[in-house]
Amino acid sequence: MEPTTNRAAAELKDDLKRGLEHLRSLADEVRVRLHLGSMEAKNEWNRLEPHLHEVERTAREATEASRRAVAEAVESLKKLRDSL
């Protein structure tokens, strides 16, 4: 592999690592808030949670699609968190 390709792959992996850390942190925060949240929020969490596990699995593939999936999952969790 060329140095540029190695660098791009390393950056992608770093982005995915940071994104997954953020995703896990948001998920933990949402879980805590759900204890006090509404039934609507709990239903939304039940819809999102399986998707989060899928995103984490996909992120292991370290592709651009993985990076987008993590970013979209983070945004979904932020919206849920902000609604609580």
C-alpha positions as CSV (number, residue, x, y, z in Angstrom):
1,M,0.0,0.0,0.0
2,E,1.2,3.5,-0.7
3,P,1.9,5.9,2.2
4,T,-1.1,8.1,1.2
5,T,-3.4,5.0,1.2
6,N,-2.0,4.0,4.6
7,R,-2.6,7.4,6.0
8,A,-6.1,7.6,4.7
9,A,-6.9,4.1,6.2
10,A,-5.4,5.2,9.5
11,E,-7.5,8.4,9.5
12,L,-10.6,6.5,8.6
13,K,-10.0,4.1,11.5
14,D,-9.3,7.0,13.9
15,D,-12.5,8.7,12.8
16,L,-14.5,5.5,13.3
17,K,-12.9,5.0,16.8
18,R,-13.8,8.6,17.8
19,G,-17.3,8.2,16.4
20,L,-17.9,4.9,18.2
21,E,-16.7,6.4,21.4
22,H,-19.1,9.3,21.0
23,L,-21.9,6.9,20.1
24,R,-21.3,4.8,23.2
25,S,-21.1,7.9,25.4
26,L,-24.4,9.2,24.0
27,A,-26.0,5.8,24.3
28,D,-25.0,5.7,28.0
29,E,-26.4,9.1,28.5
30,V,-29.7,8.2,26.8
31,R,-30.0,5.1,28.9
32,V,-29.7,7.1,32.1
33,R,-32.2,9.7,31.0
34,L,-34.7,7.0,29.9
35,H,-35.2,6.0,33.5
36,L,-37.0,9.3,33.9
37,G,-38.2,9.7,30.4
38,S,-41.6,9.3,28.7
39,M,-43.0,6.2,27.0
40,E,-42.5,7.8,23.6
41,A,-38.8,8.3,24.3
42,K,-38.5,4.7,25.5
43,N,-40.2,3.5,22.3
44,E,-37.7,5.5,20.2
45,W,-34.8,4.0,22.2
46,N,-36.2,0.5,21.5
47,R,-36.2,1.4,17.8
48,L,-32.7,2.9,17.8
49,E,-30.8,0.5,20.1
50,P,-30.7,-2.5,17.6
51,H,-29.5,-0.1,14.9
52,L,-26.6,1.0,17.2
53,H,-25.4,-2.6,17.5
54,E,-25.5,-2.9,13.7
55,V,-23.6,0.3,13.3
56,E,-20.9,-0.9,15.7
57,R,-20.6,-4.2,13.8
58,T,-20.4,-2.4,10.4
59,A,-17.7,0.0,11.8
60,R,-15.3,-2.9,12.1
61,E,-15.2,-3.0,8.3
62,A,-13.6,0.5,8.3
63,T,-15.2,1.9,5.1
64,E,-16.6,5.3,4.2
65,A,-20.1,3.8,4.6
66,S,-19.1,2.8,8.1
67,R,-18.1,6.4,8.9
68,R,-21.4,7.7,7.5
69,A,-23.4,5.1,9.5
70,V,-21.6,6.1,12.7
71,A,-22.2,9.8,12.0
72,E,-25.9,9.1,11.3
73,A,-26.3,7.0,14.5
74,V,-24.7,9.8,16.5
75,E,-27.1,12.3,15.1
76,S,-30.1,10.1,15.9
77,L,-29.0,9.6,19.4
78,K,-28.4,13.4,19.9
79,K,-31.9,14.1,18.7
80,L,-33.3,11.5,21.2
81,R,-31.1,12.8,24.0
82,D,-32.2,16.4,23.3
83,S,-35.9,15.3,23.4
84,L,-35.5,13.8,26.9
